[in-house]
């Protein structure tokens, strides 16, 4: 039986190395390293040599290809898909898409090896032993992570940087919210929390970094203030949500890994979808991406019981707002962020000048002026008065009674007279 020259040459090399190992010149582990095979493979070669002699060291396939070899046409199709439609995608993301959209049947390892062999995908560097991660929370909604990631998310928009606000659940790794904004502002953060709470309920705690919108830090690098709350902190306090600060990037590792995953996947998907504006990207996020992301990357919680609390009759419009204390001017006008708000005459008060009132800017851009529980007025984004809501117009029962009494007294225009004592009858002159 004739063998290919390469097979014979390889068998002679193996024979020489094995003889030196038998002669105790070096160990069998060193012999396996020299031959470029595993210790298990070397043991199998030694067993074949003991059974068949030196012929057992020859590759018996005689140059025949493996029956499990991938078809050349399918390999070329995979490479063409990556070059033409999905350049820049990571291996697993590309494999998920071609299996779903193009009917590729190969395993993830096979597709990755094809891309790496063609030089389209870099080989990952082996990492050392990782530190032990914190155990995930047991229940869905027990802890949420909120973070903003500035990045050029829209490659078709000329390389401009946008900020992605994302909210993820700690127990399930589910992406609950993801939207692009111009920056990581109080408006963006409150809008994200408002949407999550309306859809899922009130969570137990929220984990964030120590950005200016999240906490007030008296001294850089030290602990945050628990008494001086930011606008977001006040809203969370009203809802009973524990706000947990992060003091290092390693502590918020799950948020950082979520941002890295989104930067790797979402940028390519938005480019493939042709998104050029923030509005188009947000529509794609809401309608397609978030569901697909959770389909592949979410996991089941260890405890199936949800920790979210139902919202009930809580008015989030009065909670998620920017609030400031102002003094009413002599012309009954207060200003917030340069917007003058004219206060109408209030029942029972000749004027509101000099009063300390609370001015709020809500998420919908409207304003409201309050003093305690009393609503002085609501205004649109241009400062024009809005008609009061039916409940606000009626008010509580006790307030309605007091208002009618005060109005009647003011309309009379006179003070009540003190009751007069009866006078004694005059005595007749004698």
Secondary structure by P-SEA (a helix, b strand, c coil): ccccaaaaaaaaaaaaaaaaaaaccccaaaaaaaacccaaaaaaaaaaaaaccccccccccccccccccccaaaaaaaaaaaacccccccaaaaaaaaaacccccccaaaaaaaaaaaccbbbbccccccccccccccccccbbbbbcccccccccccbbbbbbbbbbbcccccccbbbbcccccaaaaaaaaaaaaaccccccccccccccccccccccccccccccccaaaaaaaaabbbbbbbcccccaaaaaaaaaaaaacaaaaaaaaccccaaaaaaaaacccaaaaaacccccccccccccccccccccccccbbbbbbbbccccccccccbbbbbcccccccccccbbbbbbbccccbbbbbccccccccccccccccccccccccccaaaaaaaaaaaaaaaacccccccccccccccccc
